[in-house]
Amino acid sequence: MEKANIALTEVDKMILESCKTVVDGLADYLGDGYEFVLHSLENLDQSVIKIINGHYTGRKEGAPITDLALNMLSRIEADGDHGYISYRAKNKKGEPLKATTIIIKGEDGRAIGLLCINFYLNTPFSRVIENFVEESQFAPGFIKESYASDPDELLRQATVSAKERVNVDANIIPSQKNKEIISILYGQGIFKLKDSVIKIADILGISKNTVYLHLRALQKK
C-alpha cells in the first residue's frame, strides 16, 4: 500500500523544526563526508526540509522522498523493535555508502519524519580525521569536560577548576578571587543546579549571602 501524506500538528512541526538544529550540530561534528537529509512526511512530494552536503545526491530542500527512504520506513515500522535501520547502499553514481534511517516520532507516537545519514565510504581518511583535529571557531583548543557521578561531585569539580583558573591569574587580587570564581561558575550555568549556592559557599568557605551578593551583581550586567 502506498504511503500517504500525513497532517502534522503544531507540536509535530515544532519537533521537526528542532531536529534541524540537531542536523546542523551533527554535520559540524562529523564533517563533510556525511550527507544529512531531514524529511517531513507531511508532503512526500517535497519531503526534504533540511539537507546538508546535498551535492552528493544533487538534492536540495523541497526534493521528494526517495523510494529507498519509504522502503526503509516500512521495514522499520514492520520490525517494531527499533526506530532506525542501518544498511549499505550505492548512490546513482555507484559510490558506496553506509546509511542510517531514523524515524522521528510526533506527539502521539506516530512517524512524522525521517533523518537519513549517509557516509560516503570513498571519502579520503585524511578529510575525515581533519575534521577532528581542526579547532572550532567557537571553542579554540581543547575543552575539559567533567564526568561527575552525582551533582555534588559536579559542583565540587567545577568549583575547584574555577578556583585553579583564578589562582594562576596574577592580575586578580586576593579580595576579588571568590567574586571571580563565582563569575566563572555563573557563566558555566552551574548555579542552575539545585542547592548550588549553599554547596558552593561551603566549598569556598564563605557565606551563602556573599554568593547571592555576587550573583545579583552578575545578573544586573
Number of C-alpha atoms within 10 A of each C-alpha: 3 5 11 10 14 15 12 17 13 10 12 22 18 12 17 24 15 11 17 17 12 12 21 14 11 14 19 13 12 15 17 17 21 23 22 23 25 26 28 26 24 17 17 19 13 16 22 24 19 23 24 20 18 15 10 16 11 8 15 17 16 16 17 17 20 13 9 11 17 16 11 22 22 12 13 18 14 10 12 9 8 11 15 20 16 14 11 12 15 14 12 9 8 8 13 17 19 15 20 17 22 21 21 22 16 19 14 10 8 12 18 24 26 25 24 22 23 25 19 20 15 10 15 10 10 8 12 15 12 11 16 12 9 10 12 13 7 6 8 9 11 8 7 7 8 12 9 13 8 8 14 16 13 16 23 17 16 21 22 16 17 19 19 12 14 21 16 9 10 8 8 13 10 11 8 10 17 20 19 18 22 25 17 19 19 16 11 11 9 19 16 11 12 11 12 17 21 15 16 24 19 12 12 17 10 13 13 16 12 13 19 15 11 16 17 10 11 14 8 6 5
